[in-house]
Amino acid sequence: MPHITADKENSAPVELYYEDHGAGRPVVLIHGFPLSGRAWERQERALIAAGHRVITYDRRGFGKSGRPAAGYDYDTFAADLNKLVTTLDLRDFDIAGHSMGGGEIARYLGSYGTDRVRRAAIVSGIPPYLLKTAQTPNGVPQEVFDQIAGALTADRFAYFTEWNKNFFNLDQTLGTRISGEVVRDAWNTAVSASPAGTIACVATWHTDFRDDLPKIDIPVLVVHGTADRILPIEACGARTHELIKGSDFVAIDGADHGLCWTYAEEVNAHLVPFLS
């Protein structure tokens, strides 16, 4: 299994697991919380069929990557991404991020620039600033983040059962757009992640990306579901589009937060042509 060493904790390396398939212009896909690179399965197939080289990787603490006790912040996540990019010597590549992965894109491009990157897509991304304040009235109150962190600390196994209901809008999609088996696999992936990393990631959800987004000077596609119960479209997708000059914005009617699976055809109909 391919890994790169991104960091070190005490006597052990912190390794990032990645997969690298297909041929053509590289596309790096960054998964959302609390999943792994496998969450891009339906996009990976479509992109490889369209003639792309597709690289997925697991964020530290998740999937098959290392599970350190620290380093769960967006400066470190962006540094991990940069380590992957430079180790594989990727140039003129495209990048797409879902949910938390949208934050990696914002901080990576804001910190490391766009010299290596051709295009970027943010799908139901967490930028620009999720916390509810006087300046961001459509955001999420601090007490909600505290409640989530508390529930994960008390019983993350039980919490992720409830989480999936809103991640995939199961009251509307189960049995039509998603099977119980896929939901079970998402739960298995979630509870297999680092307990420390899982809890620590909650505080990163209100990272402020408002200074990063205006620095992005490449074509950007912003995609968001209108029925997203995890990251409200008004607080995230619409505002991200406003802050990235010249970006394209697509609102997928009725789509939930887990739209890369539940609304895969609709996502691919926009993502694949944009990256081609």
Secondary structure as GFF3:
##gff-version 3
##sequence-region A 1 276
A	DSSP	beta_strand	3	9	.	.	.	ID=ss1
A	DSSP	beta_strand	12	22	.	.	.	ID=ss2
A	DSSP	beta_strand	25	30	.	.	.	ID=ss3
A	DSSP	three_ten_helix	37	40	.	.	.	ID=ss4
A	DSSP	alpha_helix	41	49	.	.	.	ID=ss5
A	DSSP	beta_strand	52	57	.	.	.	ID=ss6
A	DSSP	alpha_helix	74	87	.	.	.	ID=ss7
A	DSSP	beta_strand	93	98	.	.	.	ID=ss8
A	DSSP	alpha_helix	100	112	.	.	.	ID=ss9
A	DSSP	beta_strand	117	123	.	.	.	ID=ss10
A	DSSP	alpha_helix	142	167	.	.	.	ID=ss11
A	DSSP	alpha_helix	170	173	.	.	.	ID=ss12
A	DSSP	alpha_helix	180	191	.	.	.	ID=ss13
A	DSSP	alpha_helix	195	204	.	.	.	ID=ss14
A	DSSP	three_ten_helix	213	215	.	.	.	ID=ss15
A	DSSP	beta_strand	220	225	.	.	.	ID=ss16
A	DSSP	alpha_helix	237	243	.	.	.	ID=ss17
A	DSSP	beta_strand	248	252	.	.	.	ID=ss18
A	DSSP	alpha_helix	259	262	.	.	.	ID=ss19
A	DSSP	alpha_helix	264	275	.	.	.	ID=ss20
###
